[in-house]
Amino acid sequence: MVDDETLVEKIRINFGMSMKKEKEKRIIKEEKTERVLRNIKVVYSPVNPVKKISVSDFVRHFRNRHNELKQFLMERKELENLISINKITGTIKSMSIIETIFIKRISKNKNIILEVEDATGQICVIVNKDKTEVFNKAKDI
């Protein structure tokens, strides 16, 4: 039978060896990391000032996104008589609008109701289920 002091000494030796192995592993890992970091070249690093994001930041983001998409879509030939919400009157027979969809709902009659908006206002657009071509496109929204 091994006495307590011999057992304690063996544990110390084993513990010391395992600590030494862990230290060696850590040193090797740090050396590998340093080699990798030396080969990294920072091409671009945006400077973002640390500030609290406010509601106006979100508004600006979504307005910019809408305007970029609008500029892209305005080049399409299919868009005839392109106007904004605040210019819509009852006398216009055919028009095109570029809007952001706010809400999509289905009416009791199974028509699609889209609440859309742009920088000038917000309106509801009803897509009649009997107009199959337009209705099928609206279903995908």
N, C-alpha and C positions, 0 to 999 in steps of 0.2 A: 504494500500500500504506500502511495506517495504522500509525503507530509504536505501540510498546507503551504509552507514557504516555497517548496519546490513547485507546486502547482501555480502559485501566484507568480513565481519567476517565469514559468513557461508562458503564462498568459501575457505577462509584460513583454516578453520577447516576441510572441506572435502578434500582439497588438502593435508593437513598435515596427515590426516588419510590414504589416498591412498598411500602417500609416505611411511608411517610407514608399511602398508601392503606389499608394494613392497620390502622394506628392510627386513621384516620378511621372505618373500618368498626366497629372495636371500640368506639369512643366512641358511635357511633350505636346499636349493639346494647345497650350499657350504659344509654343513655338510655331506650330502649324498655322494657328490663327494669325500670328504676326506675318508669316510668309504670304498668306492669302491677302492680308490687308495691304501689304507692300505692292502687290500687283493690281490693286483696284485703283481706277482713275475716275474721279467724279467729273462727269461731263456737264451736268446741270443740276443745280440745287436751288429750287425756288425759295425765296425768302418770304415767309408768311408771318407778318407781325401777329403776335399773340394778342387777340382781342376777343371780346365776347361777341358771338354771332347774334344779330338782332333780326327782328321781323323784316326790316327794310333790306337786309342782306338777302333774305329769301325772295322778297318781291323783286329785287334787282336781278337775281339769278333767273327767275322764271320769265321776267320780261325780256331779258337778253336772249334766252333760249327761244322764246316765241318769235322775236324779231329775226333771229338767224334763220329759223325754219321758214318764216314768211318771205324773206329775201330769196331763199332757195325756191320756194313754190311759185313766186311771182314770175319766174322765168318760164313756167309751163304755159303752153298755148291754149290748153283746155279751159283755163280760167278766164271767162269773159265778164266784163263789167265788174271788176274787182272793187269791192267797197268795204268799209268798216261798219261796225254795228251802229254807230251814231248817225250814219248817213242813210240807213235803210228807211224807205218810205213806202207807202202803199201803191205808189205809181210805178215802181220799177217792176217790169215784167220778168226779166231774167237777170240774175246776178250771181256772183261768186263771192264767198267770204273765206277768209283764213282765220280760224278760231282755235282756241284751246278748249277741249272738252272738259267741262267741270263735273257734270253728273250725267249718267245714263240710267234711264228708267224704262220700264215697260208699262204702258197704259192698260186700263181694263179691257180695251178693244184690241189688245195685242199690238198696238203701234209702238214705235220706239220714240221716246222723248229724250232729246239731248239738251242739256243746259250747257251753252257754250259762252266763251268770253274772249274779249281781246282788250287792248289797252283803253278802248273807248266805252266799253259797256259789256252787258251780259244779256242774253236772250235765250228763249226756249225754241228748239227746232223739233217739229214733229215729222217723223218719217213714217208714212202710211204703209201699212202691211200690203196693200194692193199694188204698190209700186215695187214689184219684186226685185228688179235689178238694184235699185237704191237701198231697199230694205235689206237685201242679202249683204250688201257692203256694210250697212250700219250694224248688222248683227255681229260682224267681226270686230267692231270697236270695243 
